[in-house]
Amino acid sequence: MDVALKLWLVVAIVGVLNYLSRLSFIAIFARRQVPALLARAFRYVPAAMLTALVLPMVVTASGETPHVSLPRIAASLAAGVVAFFTRSTLGTLATGMAVLWTLQFALSHVR
Amino acid sequence: MRRIATDSDFRAGFVDMLPAALALAPFGLVCGVGAEAAGASLAGAIGLSAIVFSGAAQILAVQLLAAGAPLAVIVLTCFVAGLRFVIYSAAMAPYLRPLPARWQKSLAFLLTDQAFAAAVRRFDTGGDSHAAGRHFLGSGFALWAFWQVMNVLGYFAGNLIPAGWSLDFAVPLCFIALVAPHLRTSPTIVAALVAGSGVLALAALPMKLSLIVAGIAGIVAGTIADFAQERWTSR
């Protein structure tokens, strides 16, 4: 399948599925009670999905050959502490980037 | 349209979202760069950012496209990564119930991680839910508009950004900002630990299938831990 066609199919199908996810309880199941087990499982979706999404980006530097990147891990831990206490996206981003840049700069001068 | 653009609640929502929109600017650039690298046309890149409107799904889609993954795998991965919208939808539903159906359908489209956080804060301050709805529309629209600009900028000018800046690292940082505040209860920490160790242990699986398997394992583990904790404390 050609890439352009595949991309448009992704846009259409994922676009519809994502919108239905967003609309689900606001409109589609608005009048229905969520089953107790499902409601309980729901609580853990963000923590599980976001962690599974984020860890591979942190632990391995991007690229074809993954390798463990200590500056990224350290910067993520610092950013995580800021996020935990402040809930500020901007503060988290600034801390993480500042720590990463400092460590990268320091390491490039040590060697 | 002019009436809403001059509305004070809409404007307040728009302005309130600007710090978060600024924080998401590098993420938007990275999405644009990724779309260009995957061989998307400008229209395709804009279609992805304007309609799918989810950084996580966009990043996954372009990476899987570039890797030549089958359509079904791309769709399933993006859908599972977007399951958290169902949670946001369930949490927003009581707040939006007093609003007309047309408003509910529009606001649902603008439901993102950041807009959800801002909307819950605004609705929890109490008061008129219609005013809070206009505030949500303002913040959601601000993020949507800003996101399109950053995606297009990334598409055209992404290559001008030096690799030494490690701009791609802004993407995990945005998700850390979302997930870290969640980690306050034992079952949530269990869910994150199982999902996190799972995704690294299964990294060898092709086409990011590790994300789906580890994510679902984390959800199941968190739910079991929740039941266990309940039984423990009720004894």
HADDOCK unambig.tbl for C-alpha pairs under 7 A between the chains (distance, minus, plus):
assign (segid A and resid 4 and name CA) (segid B and resid 40 and name CA) 6.30 0.50 0.50
assign (segid A and resid 6 and name CA) (segid B and resid 71 and name CA) 6.71 0.50 0.50
assign (segid A and resid 7 and name CA) (segid B and resid 44 and name CA) 6.73 0.50 0.50
assign (segid A and resid 8 and name CA) (segid B and resid 44 and name CA) 6.51 0.50 0.50
assign (segid A and resid 10 and name CA) (segid B and resid 75 and name CA) 6.35 0.50 0.50
assign (segid A and resid 11 and name CA) (segid B and resid 47 and name CA) 6.49 0.50 0.50
assign (segid A and resid 11 and name CA) (segid B and resid 48 and name CA) 5.34 0.50 0.50
assign (segid A and resid 11 and name CA) (segid B and resid 51 and name CA) 6.85 0.50 0.50
assign (segid A and resid 11 and name CA) (segid B and resid 52 and name CA) 6.27 0.50 0.50
assign (segid A and resid 14 and name CA) (segid B and resid 52 and name CA) 6.42 0.50 0.50
assign (segid A and resid 14 and name CA) (segid B and resid 75 and name CA) 5.94 0.50 0.50
assign (segid A and resid 14 and name CA) (segid B and resid 78 and name CA) 6.72 0.50 0.50
assign (segid A and resid 14 and name CA) (segid B and resid 79 and name CA) 6.54 0.50 0.50
assign (segid A and resid 15 and name CA) (segid B and resid 51 and name CA) 5.59 0.50 0.50
assign (segid A and resid 15 and name CA) (segid B and resid 52 and name CA) 4.44 0.50 0.50
assign (segid A and resid 17 and name CA) (segid B and resid 79 and name CA) 6.55 0.50 0.50
assign (segid A and resid 18 and name CA) (segid B and resid 52 and name CA) 6.77 0.50 0.50
assign (segid A and resid 18 and name CA) (segid B and resid 79 and name CA) 6.59 0.50 0.50
assign (segid A and resid 18 and name CA) (segid B and resid 82 and name CA) 6.23 0.50 0.50
assign (segid A and resid 19 and name CA) (segid B and resid 109 and name CA) 5.98 0.50 0.50
assign (segid A and resid 21 and name CA) (segid B and resid 83 and name CA) 6.60 0.50 0.50
assign (segid A and resid 21 and name CA) (segid B and resid 85 and name CA) 5.57 0.50 0.50
assign (segid A and resid 21 and name CA) (segid B and resid 86 and name CA) 4.84 0.50 0.50
assign (segid A and resid 22 and name CA) (segid B and resid 85 and name CA) 5.05 0.50 0.50
assign (segid A and resid 22 and name CA) (segid B and resid 86 and name CA) 5.63 0.50 0.50
assign (segid A and resid 22 and name CA) (segid B and resid 89 and name CA) 5.33 0.50 0.50
assign (segid A and resid 22 and name CA) (segid B and resid 108 and name CA) 5.35 0.50 0.50
assign (segid A and resid 22 and name CA) (segid B and resid 109 and name CA) 6.66 0.50 0.50
assign (segid A and resid 22 and name CA) (segid B and resid 111 and name CA) 6.33 0.50 0.50
assign (segid A and resid 23 and name CA) (segid B and resid 89 and name CA) 6.30 0.50 0.50
assign (segid A and resid 23 and name CA) (segid B and resid 105 and name CA) 6.82 0.50 0.50
assign (segid A and resid 23 and name CA) (segid B and resid 108 and name CA) 5.25 0.50 0.50
assign (segid A and resid 24 and name CA) (segid B and resid 86 and name CA) 6.20 0.50 0.50
assign (segid A and resid 24 and name CA) (segid B and resid 89 and name CA) 6.26 0.50 0.50
assign (segid A and resid 25 and name CA) (segid B and resid 89 and name CA) 5.21 0.50 0.50
assign (segid A and resid 25 and name CA) (segid B and resid 90 and name CA) 4.75 0.50 0.50
assign (segid A and resid 25 and name CA) (segid B and resid 93 and name CA) 5.87 0.50 0.50
assign (segid A and resid 26 and name CA) (segid B and resid 89 and name CA) 5.59 0.50 0.50
assign (segid A and resid 26 and name CA) (segid B and resid 90 and name CA) 6.52 0.50 0.50
assign (segid A and resid 26 and name CA) (segid B and resid 92 and name CA) 6.75 0.50 0.50
assign (segid A and resid 26 and name CA) (segid B and resid 93 and name CA) 4.34 0.50 0.50
assign (segid A and resid 26 and name CA) (segid B and resid 104 and name CA) 6.72 0.50 0.50
assign (segid A and resid 30 and name CA) (segid B and resid 93 and name CA) 6.92 0.50 0.50
assign (segid A and resid 40 and name CA) (segid B and resid 223 and name CA) 6.31 0.50 0.50
assign (segid A and resid 41 and name CA) (segid B and resid 219 and name CA) 6.21 0.50 0.50
assign (segid A and resid 41 and name CA) (segid B and resid 220 and name CA) 6.93 0.50 0.50
assign (segid A and resid 41 and name CA) (segid B and resid 223 and name CA) 5.18 0.50 0.50
assign (segid A and resid 42 and name CA) (segid B and resid 87 and name CA) 6.16 0.50 0.50
assign (segid A and resid 44 and name CA) (segid B and resid 188 and name CA) 5.99 0.50 0.50
assign (segid A and resid 44 and name CA) (segid B and resid 191 and name CA) 6.30 0.50 0.50
assign (segid A and resid 44 and name CA) (segid B and resid 219 and name CA) 5.20 0.50 0.50
assign (segid A and resid 44 and name CA) (segid B and resid 222 and name CA) 5.82 0.50 0.50
assign (segid A and resid 44 and name CA) (segid B and resid 223 and name CA) 7.00 0.50 0.50
assign (segid A and resid 45 and name CA) (segid B and resid 84 and name CA) 5.94 0.50 0.50
assign (segid A and resid 45 and name CA) (segid B and resid 219 and name CA) 5.64 0.50 0.50
assign (segid A and resid 46 and name CA) (segid B and resid 84 and name CA) 5.56 0.50 0.50
assign (segid A and resid 47 and name CA) (segid B and resid 179 and name CA) 5.79 0.50 0.50
assign (segid A and resid 47 and name CA) (segid B and resid 182 and name CA) 6.57 0.50 0.50
assign (segid A and resid 47 and name CA) (segid B and resid 188 and name CA) 6.28 0.50 0.50
assign (segid A and resid 47 and name CA) (segid B and resid 191 and name CA) 6.42 0.50 0.50
assign (segid A and resid 47 and name CA) (segid B and resid 192 and name CA) 5.37 0.50 0.50
assign (segid A and resid 48 and name CA) (segid B and resid 191 and name CA) 5.24 0.50 0.50
assign (segid A and resid 48 and name CA) (segid B and resid 192 and name CA) 4.78 0.50 0.50
assign (segid A and resid 48 and name CA) (segid B and resid 195 and name CA) 5.24 0.50 0.50
assign (segid A and resid 48 and name CA) (segid B and resid 215 and name CA) 5.23 0.50 0.50
assign (segid A and resid 48 and name CA) (segid B and resid 218 and name CA) 4.96 0.50 0.50
assign (segid A and resid 48 and name CA) (segid B and resid 219 and name CA) 5.77 0.50 0.50
assign (segid A and resid 49 and name CA) (segid B and resid 81 and name CA) 6.44 0.50 0.50
assign (segid A and resid 49 and name CA) (segid B and resid 215 and name CA) 4.84 0.50 0.50
assign (segid A and resid 50 and name CA) (segid B and resid 175 and name CA) 6.45 0.50 0.50
assign (segid A and resid 50 and name CA) (segid B and resid 179 and name CA) 6.28 0.50 0.50
assign (segid A and resid 51 and name CA) (segid B and resid 192 and name CA) 5.71 0.50 0.50
assign (segid A and resid 51 and name CA) (segid B and resid 195 and name CA) 6.37 0.50 0.50
assign (segid A and resid 51 and name CA) (segid B and resid 196 and name CA) 5.52 0.50 0.50
assign (segid A and resid 52 and name CA) (segid B and resid 195 and name CA) 5.29 0.50 0.50
assign (segid A and resid 52 and name CA) (segid B and resid 196 and name CA) 5.07 0.50 0.50
assign (segid A and resid 52 and name CA) (segid B and resid 199 and name CA) 5.59 0.50 0.50
assign (segid A and resid 52 and name CA) (segid B and resid 211 and name CA) 5.66 0.50 0.50
assign (segid A and resid 52 and name CA) (segid B and resid 214 and name CA) 6.44 0.50 0.50
assign (segid A and resid 52 and name CA) (segid B and resid 215 and name CA) 5.76 0.50 0.50
assign (segid A and resid 53 and name CA) (segid B and resid 211 and name CA) 6.46 0.50 0.50
assign (segid A and resid 54 and name CA) (segid B and resid 172 and name CA) 5.22 0.50 0.50
assign (segid A and resid 54 and name CA) (segid B and resid 175 and name CA) 6.45 0.50 0.50
assign (segid A and resid 55 and name CA) (segid B and resid 196 and name CA) 6.25 0.50 0.50
assign (segid A and resid 56 and name CA) (segid B and resid 200 and name CA) 6.61 0.50 0.50
assign (segid A and resid 57 and name CA) (segid B and resid 172 and name CA) 6.14 0.50 0.50
assign (segid A and resid 58 and name CA) (segid B and resid 172 and name CA) 6.63 0.50 0.50
assign (segid A and resid 76 and name CA) (segid B and resid 173 and name CA) 6.88 0.50 0.50
assign (segid A and resid 79 and name CA) (segid B and resid 173 and name CA) 7.00 0.50 0.50
assign (segid A and resid 80 and name CA) (segid B and resid 176 and name CA) 5.89 0.50 0.50
assign (segid A and resid 80 and name CA) (segid B and resid 177 and name CA) 6.78 0.50 0.50
assign (segid A and resid 80 and name CA) (segid B and resid 180 and name CA) 5.59 0.50 0.50
assign (segid A and resid 83 and name CA) (segid B and resid 177 and name CA) 4.94 0.50 0.50
assign (segid A and resid 83 and name CA) (segid B and resid 180 and name CA) 5.78 0.50 0.50
assign (segid A and resid 83 and name CA) (segid B and resid 181 and name CA) 6.14 0.50 0.50
assign (segid A and resid 84 and name CA) (segid B and resid 180 and name CA) 5.00 0.50 0.50
assign (segid A and resid 84 and name CA) (segid B and resid 181 and name CA) 4.32 0.50 0.50
assign (segid A and resid 87 and name CA) (segid B and resid 177 and name CA) 6.49 0.50 0.50
assign (segid A and resid 87 and name CA) (segid B and resid 181 and name CA) 6.20 0.50 0.50
assign (segid A and resid 88 and name CA) (segid B and resid 177 and name CA) 6.82 0.50 0.50
assign (segid A and resid 89 and name CA) (segid B and resid 20 and name CA) 6.11 0.50 0.50
assign (segid A and resid 89 and name CA) (segid B and resid 23 and name CA) 6.21 0.50 0.50
assign (segid A and resid 89 and name CA) (segid B and resid 174 and name CA) 6.48 0.50 0.50
assign (segid A and resid 89 and name CA) (segid B and resid 177 and name CA) 5.29 0.50 0.50
assign (segid A and resid 90 and name CA) (segid B and resid 19 and name CA) 6.61 0.50 0.50
assign (segid A and resid 90 and name CA) (segid B and resid 20 and name CA) 6.29 0.50 0.50
assign (segid A and resid 90 and name CA) (segid B and resid 23 and name CA) 4.86 0.50 0.50
assign (segid A and resid 92 and name CA) (segid B and resid 173 and name CA) 6.71 0.50 0.50
assign (segid A and resid 92 and name CA) (segid B and resid 177 and name CA) 5.85 0.50 0.50
assign (segid A and resid 93 and name CA) (segid B and resid 23 and name CA) 6.61 0.50 0.50
assign (segid A and resid 93 and name CA) (segid B and resid 170 and name CA) 6.50 0.50 0.50
assign (segid A and resid 93 and name CA) (segid B and resid 173 and name CA) 5.64 0.50 0.50
assign (segid A and resid 93 and name CA) (segid B and resid 174 and name CA) 6.65 0.50 0.50
assign (segid A and resid 96 and name CA) (segid B and resid 173 and name CA) 6.62 0.50 0.50
